[in-house]
């Protein structure tokens, strides 16, 4: 029963995705669910790991793309121009 159900869902998502011009698969819903829990609902990573049945939190971070997001942010911060130093006022009474 399960493989047939999965295939039907997969086929339906593929059809719907083609109508709007995106490639979509059922597994994308699972990843999106994890990303929403982590980024929008601020659910703890250990709870997400448990829901997914992953052995480690690192596996869950990779799965939902959080590691990619952190690496992207690091590169963007490296590539962005540095702010000039704020001048200090010298002297005094």
Secondary structure, DSSP 8 states (H G I E B T S, - for coil): -HHHHHHHHHHHHHHHHHHHT----HHHHHHHHHHIIIIIS---HHHHHHHHT-S-HHHHHHHHTHHHHHHHHHHHHHHS-------------
